[in-house]
């Protein structure tokens, strides 16, 4: 089993995830590939074997008004092949998760066409790297547009239009507001698209009252036998939020405290909740875990330390046996003394 994280590197400076320059500066996939090589080296140094690449590594590649960017994949064919070979050498599981503007179920045909084009580029990138079927492209169902049932049906219709290379890599995730595990399983039954179970989203959006373990098991069963499933896991933010609002009396801005929004990702992963969840899944099919936390690789490395300390049985499942169990830091000791 693997632990992974998404896109940004926070544990080491000067490791950008993609060429983020504006079009006037002629950004290019070749620059992003150079960044990814450096990221892969960092992942090897830190023994991290699962990583979500930025969906923007090929800047403006599908922009309809900028044809000068449309041939980046062909221009970088050799570099992409070499990058894929490096990832296989390092035993990295890679993926993409395009942003929320991918809306296959939109009533707007133009937006659906653009979404298909963007997904096709993601699939072409993974193909050009020579990656196997575990390198997937994750997406959500999309908007409700007033009717959740017809929204699901439109997604199924759009799925039939996808190129074979996209359908070979596309996986579908339950979301925290609109489409629940029950909804995405409904879509799976009509398309065969594998389901990425999102733990926090299921707590936020479970209208049908499906038990967590049952929802996980049903999602894992949608994956082909020869492909290791993956899930998303995060802890909710629990701290008060500081917001700036205008005082109704004075008209001046002031800072106010607001309660947490539970579907927001925490900086770190709560080890006790994670251990409880993983132990409940011990008899299920093995799966990889993509951590979604604000502190990215820093949170992953801390969770590994916490597993050695609080869940050595899980440390073994994730192949972490042999690393020394670290003593409590002085800061943690101080907290315990205060308690």
C-alpha positions in Angstrom: 0.0 0.0 0.0 1.2 3.5 -0.8 0.7 7.0 0.7 0.7 9.9 -1.6 0.1 13.7 -1.8 -0.9 16.3 -4.3 1.1 18.7 -6.4 2.8 21.3 -4.2 6.1 20.5 -2.5 6.3 22.2 0.9 9.2 20.2 2.5 11.9 21.6 0.2 12.2 25.1 -1.2 12.4 25.9 -4.9 10.5 22.9 -6.3 7.7 24.3 -8.4 5.1 21.8 -9.7 4.6 23.4 -13.2 5.6 26.2 -15.4 3.1 28.8 -14.1 4.3 31.8 -16.2 1.7 33.8 -18.2 1.5 33.2 -21.9 3.5 36.3 -22.7 6.6 34.6 -21.3 6.1 31.5 -23.5 5.7 28.9 -20.8 6.2 25.3 -21.9 5.7 21.7 -21.0 9.5 21.2 -21.3 10.0 23.5 -18.3 7.4 21.6 -16.3 9.2 18.3 -17.1 12.4 19.7 -15.7 10.5 20.6 -12.5 9.0 17.1 -12.3 12.5 15.5 -12.6 13.5 17.5 -9.5 10.3 16.6 -7.7 10.8 12.9 -8.5 14.3 13.1 -7.0 12.9 14.6 -3.8 10.2 11.9 -3.7 13.0 9.2 -3.9 14.9 11.0 -1.1 11.9 10.9 1.1 10.7 7.4 0.1 7.3 8.7 -1.2 6.0 6.5 -4.0 2.7 8.1 -4.9 2.2 11.6 -6.3 -0.5 13.7 -8.1 1.1 15.9 -10.8 -0.2 19.3 -11.6 -2.8 19.3 -14.3 -1.2 22.5 -15.7 2.1 21.0 -16.6 1.4 21.8 -20.3 0.3 25.5 -20.1 -2.4 26.7 -22.5 -2.2 23.4 -24.5 -6.0 23.5 -25.2 -6.5 27.2 -25.3 -8.6 27.9 -28.4 -7.0 31.2 -29.1 -3.3 30.2 -28.6 -2.4 27.6 -31.3 1.3 28.3 -30.6 0.9 26.1 -27.4 -1.0 23.2 -29.0 1.9 21.0 -30.1 3.7 20.8 -26.8 3.2 17.1 -26.3 4.7 16.3 -29.7 7.6 18.7 -29.1 8.4 16.9 -25.8 7.7 13.3 -26.9 11.3 12.2 -26.0 11.3 14.1 -22.7 7.9 12.6 -21.7 9.2 9.1 -22.5 12.3 9.6 -20.4 10.2 11.1 -17.5 8.0 8.0 -17.6 11.0 5.7 -17.5 12.3 7.6 -14.5 9.0 7.3 -12.7 8.9 3.5 -13.3 12.5 3.2 -12.1 11.5 4.9 -8.9 8.3 2.9 -8.7 6.1 6.0 -8.6 2.3 5.9 -8.9 1.3 9.1 -10.7 -2.1 10.6 -11.4 -3.9 13.8 -12.5 -6.9 15.5 -11.0 -8.1 18.3 -13.3 -9.7 21.3 -11.7 -13.4 21.9 -11.1 -13.9 23.4 -14.6 -14.1 19.9 -16.0 -17.9 19.5 -16.3 -18.9 16.6 -18.4 -22.5 16.9 -17.3 -22.9 20.5 -18.2 -26.0 21.5 -20.3 -23.6 23.7 -22.2 -22.3 21.6 -25.1 -19.3 23.9 -25.6 -18.2 23.4 -22.0 -18.6 19.7 -22.4 -16.5 19.7 -25.5 -13.8 21.7 -23.7 -13.9 19.3 -20.8 -13.4 16.3 -23.1 -10.5 18.0 -24.8 -8.8 18.7 -21.5 -9.3 15.2 -20.2 -7.9 13.9 -23.5 -4.7 15.9 -23.0 -4.3 14.4 -19.5 -4.7 10.9 -20.9 -2.2 11.6 -23.8 0.4 12.9 -21.3 0.2 9.7 -19.2 0.2 7.6 -22.4 3.3 9.5 -23.7 5.0 8.7 -20.4 4.3 5.0 -21.0 2.5 4.6 -17.7 0.4 1.6 -16.7 -3.3 1.6 -15.8 -2.7 2.7 -12.2 -1.9 6.2 -13.6 -5.4 7.6 -13.6 -7.2 10.9 -14.2 -9.7 11.7 -11.4 -12.8 13.8 -12.0 -16.1 14.8 -10.3 -19.5 14.4 -11.8 -20.0 18.2 -11.9 -23.0 20.5 -11.3 -26.5 19.7 -10.4 -28.1 22.4 -12.6 -31.4 22.0 -10.7 -31.8 18.3 -11.1 -29.4 15.8 -9.7 -30.9 12.8 -11.6 -30.6 14.4 -15.0 -27.1 15.6 -14.1 -26.1 12.0 -13.6 -27.7 11.0 -16.8 -25.9 13.7 -18.8 -22.5 12.5 -17.3 -23.3 9.0 -18.6 -24.1 10.4 -22.0 -20.9 12.4 -22.2 -18.8 9.4 -21.0 -19.9 7.6 -24.2 -18.3 10.3 -26.2 -14.9 10.1 -24.6 -11.9 8.7 -26.6 -10.9 5.2 -25.6 -7.6 6.5 -24.1 -9.6 8.7 -21.7 -12.0 6.0 -20.7 -9.0 3.7 -20.0 -7.8 6.2 -17.3 -10.8 8.1 -16.1 -12.0 7.5 -12.5 -14.9 9.2 -10.7 -14.9 10.7 -7.2 -17.8 11.3 -4.8 -18.0 15.0 -3.8 -18.8 16.8 -0.6 -21.9 18.7 -1.7 -23.7 17.3 -4.8 -23.0 13.7 -5.9 -22.6 11.1 -3.1 -21.1 7.6 -3.2 -24.6 6.3 -4.0 -24.7 8.7 -7.0 -21.3 7.7 -8.4 -22.1 4.1 -7.9 -25.2 4.6 -10.0 -23.0 6.0 -12.8 -20.6 3.1 -12.4 -23.4 0.6 -13.0 -24.1 2.3 -16.4 -20.5 3.0 -17.5 -18.0 0.8 -15.6 -16.0 3.9 -14.6 -14.0 3.0 -11.4 -14.9 5.0 -8.2 -12.3 6.8 -6.0 -13.8 6.8 -2.5 -13.2 10.2 -0.7 -13.4 9.7 3.0 -14.1 13.3 4.1 -16.6 13.9 1.2 -18.5 10.8 2.3 -18.9 12.3 5.8 -20.1 15.6 4.3 -22.5 14.1 1.7 -24.1 10.8 2.6 -27.9 11.3 2.1 -28.4 7.6 1.9 -26.8 6.8 5.2 -24.3 4.3 3.8 -21.8 3.0 6.4 -18.2 4.2 5.7 -16.8 0.7 5.4 -19.7 -0.4 3.1 -19.2 2.7 0.9 -15.4 2.0 0.8 -16.0 -1.7 -0.1 -18.4 -0.9 -2.8 -16.0 1.7 -4.4 -13.1 -0.7 -4.3 -15.1 -3.3 -6.0 -15.5 -1.1 -9.1 -11.8 -1.3 -10.0 -10.5 -3.9 -12.4 -8.8 -6.9 -10.7 -5.4 -6.0 -12.2 -5.4 -2.4 -11.0 -4.8 -1.3 -7.4 -7.6 1.0 -6.3 -6.9 4.4 -4.8 -8.9 6.5 -2.3 -8.7 10.1 -1.1 -8.3 10.7 2.6 -8.3 14.0 4.6 -9.1 15.3 8.0 -11.5 18.2 8.5 -10.4 21.6 9.6 -11.4 22.2 13.2 -10.0 25.6 14.2 -11.8 28.9 14.2 -11.5 31.0 11.1 -10.5 34.6 11.1 -12.4 36.6 8.5 -12.4 40.3 7.6 -15.8 41.9 7.3 -17.2 45.4 7.2 -18.6 46.7 10.5 -22.2 47.6 9.8 -22.1 50.6 12.2 -18.7 52.1 11.4 -18.3 50.8 7.8 -14.7 49.9 8.6 -13.2 46.5 8.0 -12.7 44.4 11.1 -11.5 40.9 11.9 -14.1 38.4 13.2 -14.0 34.8 14.3 -16.1 32.2 12.5 -16.6 28.5 13.1 -14.9 25.9 11.0 -16.2 24.6 7.6 -16.1 20.9 8.0 -15.4 20.1 4.4 -12.1 22.1 4.4 -8.9 20.1 4.5 -6.8 20.3 7.7 -3.1 21.0 7.7 -2.3 17.5 8.9 -4.0 14.1 9.1 -5.4 13.1 12.4 -3.5 9.8 13.1 -6.1 8.3 15.4 -9.0 8.8 12.9 -6.8 7.5 10.1 -5.7 4.4 12.1 -9.3 3.6 13.1 -10.5 3.9 9.5 -7.6 1.8 8.1 -8.1 -0.9 10.7 -11.8 -1.1 9.8 -10.7 -1.8 6.2 -8.1 -4.4 7.1 -10.1 -7.3 5.5 -11.0 -5.4 2.3 -9.1 -5.3 -0.9 -5.8 -3.5 -0.6 -5.7 0.1 -1.9 -3.5 3.2 -2.1 -4.2 6.4 -0.2 -3.9 9.9 -1.6 -3.7 12.3 1.3 -5.3 15.7 0.8 -4.0 18.0 3.4 -2.8 21.6 3.4 0.8 20.8 4.3 1.1 18.2 1.5 4.4 16.2 1.8 5.1 17.6 5.3 1.7 16.1 6.5 2.5 12.7 4.8 5.9 12.5 6.5 4.4 13.4 9.8 1.6 10.7 9.4 4.3 8.1 8.7 6.0 9.0 12.0 2.6 8.9 13.8 1.9 5.4 12.4 5.1 4.1 13.8 4.2 5.6 17.2 0.4 4.9 17.3 -0.3 2.2 14.7 2.7 -0.1 14.1 0.4 -2.6 12.5 -0.5 0.0 9.8 3.2 1.0 9.5 3.8 -2.6 8.4 0.9 -2.5 5.9 2.4 0.6 4.3 5.9 -0.9 4.2 7.2 1.4 6.9 8.7 -1.4 9.1 12.2 -0.8 10.3 12.1 3.0 10.7 12.9 4.1 14.3 10.0 5.2 16.5 10.8 8.8 17.4 10.5 10.1 20.9 8.0 12.8 21.8 9.4 16.2 20.9 9.9 18.8 23.6 6.9 20.7 22.2 4.7 17.6 22.5 5.9 16.9 26.0 5.1 20.5 27.0 1.5 20.0 25.7 1.1 16.8 27.7 2.4 18.5 30.8 -0.1 21.4 30.3 -2.9 18.8 30.0 
